[in-house]
Amino acid sequence: MTLPTPTVVTPAAGATPLPGGAAGIACSYISTSPTVVVIIALASGLPSGYLATEEQKQVASLQANNININFTPISGVGDEAASYQYTANAVTVEGVLAGQGGNFVGVFTEGTSASLSQIESLVKQLL
């Protein structure tokens, strides 16, 4: 798959800022016809438990819009990791989130043919 040059993702209105002392960046890769979206987020300096807290916020946010999401724990990827998948507006969104020693990697995909195991492999490399 070939995607265009990444662009830095600016936080959405109302997005939760990273905790004090943490730093991060997210880049999006978007192509059209067909629509493919890949967002890769990296952060460091995060407190333990950050991933679980963010998962809970994501579940609550999507459920408020009648979208069900479930996180499935993954072993062997960092200190903690989970995959997720949901469908919204007939589009399947999936990804993997992982944390290790204060570092975080998240890969969000829409419209790709990548499997969750392929996304997990990318997260391992980035972590």
N, C-alpha and C positions, 0 to 999 in steps of 0.2 A: 504494500500500500504506500502510495506517495502522498504526502500532505504538504500544505504550504508552510512557509516560515511561521514559527510560533509568534503569538502576541501575548503580552503580559495581561493577565486577568486582573481587573480592578475589583475590589470587594463590592458585592451588591449592597444596596441600601439596606440597612438593618443587620448586616452580617456581623457576627461576633468577632471582635479583634483578637489577635493572638495575645496570650498572657504576657505580662511584662517580662522582658528579658529574652523573649522568643523572637525569631526572625523567620521569614518564609517568602516564597515566591510561587506563583502559579502561572503556567503558560497554557494557552489553548491552541489547538491545531484544528482548523475548521475547513472543510471543503464542501462544495455543493454538487448536486447532480451525480450521484446520490449524496444526500447530506450525511456527512461523517463528522463527528465531534470527538476529540480526545483532549482531556484536560489533565495535566500533570501538576501536582502540588507537592512542594518540598518545604519542610520546616525543621528548625532545630531549636534547642533550648526549651522544649515543652516539658511540663511537669508530668509525673506518672499519673495515669488515669485520664489523661486528656482525650485519648481515642474513645474510651467508653462514654465519656461525657458528650463528645461530638456525635457519636452514634445515636444517643438518646435524643439529642436536639434534632437530628435529621429525621428520625422516626416521627417525632411529634410534628415537625413542620410538614412533612408529606401527608401524614394522617389528617391534618387539618384541611388538606386539599383532596381528601378521599383517595389517596394513593397509599397502597400498602407496600412497605419495604421491610425486609428482614435481613439482618446481618448474620452470616454464618461464620463462626470462628475458623481460622486456618492455623494449622500447626506448622512449625518449621520456617516461619517467616517472621523474623524479628522477635521481640518480646511479646508482642500481641499483634494479631492481624485478623481481618475479617473481609469476606467478600459480600457483595450485595447485588441485587437485581430487582428491578421493578419496571412496570409498563405505565406510561402516561401518554395520552393522546396517540395511542397505537404505536408508540415508539418504545423500544426496549432500551433501558439504560442499565449498565452494569459497571462494576468496578471493584477495586481492592484497596483497602486502607491498611497501613501497617505502621507500627512504632517500634523503635529500638533505642534504648538509652537516651531518651529526650529528642530523638530524631523522628520525623514523620514523613511518610510518602503516601500519596493518594493518587490513584489513576481512575478517572471517570471516562467512560466511553458511551457513545451513542451511534448506532448505525454501522458499527464495524463488524467484521467477520471474526474478530479475535475472540478466542475462548477465554473463560475465566482463568484457566491454567496458564495461558499465554500472558494474560495481564499480570497474574501472580508472579510469573518469571521476571517480567519487567520490574515489578516492585522490588523483588529480591535484589536485582542488579542496582537499583537506585538507592536502596536502603544502606 
